[in-house]
């Protein structure tokens, strides 16, 4: 068996060993690409959360309380919590990406050109942020918590920007501070 690899000695021929090596190599490349994309998405999400966090932190100058990365049973974490001087709580989930956020039926989707795609794995981002807000309301025993989705990088269709969809305020990083200040004073969008 001189000159043969251990793999080829286990298989019936060198051609089987070669074919298996190609398959294993190909699967390794696919797995590597998958994990690289996931890591890239996580880094993009973290940068978006930092951007929204920095914007919200500016509200502290107006006596707002701002908290970040709050663990919530069953719902993961709340990216940001903004509490107005009057005690209104805003549970903010940050979403990043490309494309335009549109309303298709009763759910949010992403539009690239003329094609519209649902969020991955049928994930209802509206349901998730409402669940986070409800859990926060129970755990902190507060009467008013508004769920908010804040988009970074994506455009939000103008017909739904700074409006409510299924009780969730949709905004972007450019509008969030002013819309929260307005909502803390007025009952609009509440």
Residue pairs with C-beta under 8 A, 6 or more apart in sequence:
1 9
4 14
5 17
7 17
7 20
7 21
8 14
8 16
8 17
10 17
11 17
11 20
44 96
44 97
44 153
45 94
45 96
47 96
48 94
48 95
48 96
48 152
48 153
48 173
49 68
49 69
49 79
49 80
49 94
51 152
51 173
52 79
52 80
52 92
52 94
52 150
52 152
52 173
52 176
53 66
53 68
53 79
53 80
55 173
55 176
55 177
56 64
56 66
56 80
56 82
56 92
56 176
56 177
56 180
57 66
58 177
59 66
59 82
59 177
59 180
59 181
60 66
62 85
62 181
63 85
64 82
64 83
64 84
64 85
64 180
65 81
65 82
65 83
66 80
66 81
66 82
66 83
67 80
67 81
67 83
68 79
68 80
68 81
69 77
69 78
69 79
70 77
70 78
70 81
70 136
71 77
72 78
72 132
72 135
72 136
72 139
73 135
74 131
74 135
75 128
75 131
75 132
75 135
76 132
78 91
78 92
78 93
78 132
78 136
79 92
79 93
79 94
80 92
80 94
80 150
81 89
81 90
81 91
81 92
81 136
82 89
82 90
82 92
82 180
83 89
83 90
84 90
84 180
84 181
84 183
84 184
85 184
86 184
86 185
87 142
87 144
88 144
88 146
88 183
88 184
89 136
89 137
89 140
89 142
89 144
89 145
89 146
90 145
90 146
90 148
90 169
90 180
90 183
91 129
91 132
91 133
91 136
91 145
91 146
91 147
91 148
92 148
92 149
92 150
92 176
93 125
93 128
93 129
93 132
93 147
93 148
93 149
93 150
94 150
94 151
94 152
95 101
95 125
95 149
95 150
95 151
95 152
95 154
96 151
96 152
96 153
96 154
97 110
97 151
97 153
97 154
98 110
98 112
98 153
98 154
99 110
99 111
99 112
99 117
99 154
99 155
100 110
100 111
100 112
100 154
100 155
100 156
100 157
101 108
101 109
101 110
101 111
101 151
101 154
101 155
101 156
101 157
101 160
101 170
102 108
102 109
102 110
102 111
102 116
102 157
102 160
103 109
103 157
103 159
103 160
103 165
104 116
104 118
106 166
107 118
107 119
107 124
107 126
108 119
108 125
108 126
108 149
108 165
108 170
109 116
109 117
109 118
109 119
110 116
110 117
110 119
110 154
111 117
111 157
119 125
125 149
126 149
126 165
126 166
126 168
129 147
129 148
129 149
129 168
130 147
130 166
130 167
130 168
132 147
133 145
133 146
133 147
134 145
136 142
136 145
137 143
137 145
144 190
146 169
146 183
146 189
146 190
147 167
147 168
147 169
148 168
148 169
148 170
148 171
148 176
148 180
149 168
149 169
149 170
149 171
150 171
150 172
150 173
150 176
151 170
151 171
151 172
151 173
152 172
152 173
154 172
155 172
156 170
156 171
156 172
160 170
161 170
161 171
161 172
161 175
162 169
162 170
162 171
162 175
162 179
162 189
163 169
163 170
163 189
164 170
164 189
169 179
169 183
169 189
171 179
179 189
182 188
183 189
183 190
